[in-house]
């Protein structure tokens, strides 16, 4: 399956041509650097937890991590509040 096809059916966020890959990677890294370290850490945990499970099991584990860990962080609450207030979030890493 080609990258464009994967993106068009939702298996990938986007597709870039080979000579634009480095620039796309840098843009993605810059975007991630602006994200909450605490939230990224929990997202990484959820991704690794799902890695060796069937879809339904992975979904259940990820949902538990989301509810029991992510939504209890200050940064998750800040993310929701800043979105509703239409302002840039101020991450604390907690």
HELIX and SHEET records of a PDB file:
HELIX    1   1 UNK A    3  UNK A    8  1                                   6    
HELIX    2   2 UNK A   18  UNK A   20  5                                   3    
HELIX    3   3 UNK A   21  UNK A   33  1                                  13    
HELIX    4   4 UNK A   37  UNK A   50  1                                  14    
HELIX    5   5 UNK A   55  UNK A   68  1                                  14    
HELIX    6   6 UNK A   70  UNK A   72  5                                   3    
HELIX    7   7 UNK A   74  UNK A   85  1                                  12    
END                                                                             
